[in-house]
Amino acid sequence: MKAAKAKLRRLQRLERIRAIAKQSAALEAAQAEDTLARLLHLSAHTDRLATGYRIKPGPMDGASLQRISTFASALLDMSTTTTRDADHAKVHADTKQADLARAERRRAAVDDRARLAEQALEKRGQRHFSSERRRTGTGLE
């Protein structure tokens, strides 16, 4: 009986640790998604700016043409760079979402094992352990 109780306590501790790991993974995933959203917005904005500064027909002197051309080229380079950064951020965000899903599966597996151990103790005539278990996390999970 002592071994079964010790196993249950160990599983409950492990479940709390896995819940904390899941919360950390959720935070990292949210940060990655936020970075992705910001980079997508920045990419679209710089693309609109570069499109707006393209050379328009009409009389222009050489210096004005040179300045506008240089500025539009720099904006286009920035747009390309931010698009590439957004693509990398998308891959990073997808990885973090996969990490979050993996953390949830690990937490759920330990939770299932703890429930089975608890039920086994109850079947052996031990007192009810459910009331002693503290729930971790929030009701939003």
C-alpha positions, 0 to 999 in steps of 0.5 A: 500500500505504501508503494502505491501511495508513493506512486500516486504522490509521485504521479501527482507531482509529475502532473503538476510539473507537466502542467507548469511545462504546458503553461510555459509552452503556451506562453512561448507559443503565444509570443511566437504567434505575436511576433509572427503577427507583427512581422506580417503587419510590418511586411504588408506595410512596407510593401504598400509603402514601396508600391506607393513610392514607385516612379509615377509618370510626369516631369521629374528632374534627374536628382528627384528621379534618383532619390525616389528610385533609391528610396523605393529600392530600399523600401522594396528590400525592407519588404523582402527582408520582413517577408522572409523574417515573417516566413521564419517566424511562421515556422517558429510559431508552428514549432512552438504550437507543436511543442504546446500540443506535445506538452499537453499530451504529456500532461494528459498522459500523466493525469490519466496514469494518476487517475488509474493509480488513484482508482486502484487505491480506492478499489483496495479499500483505501480512503478517497484521494480525489478530494486531496488532489489540488487542481493546477492551472485555470478553468480556461485550459 
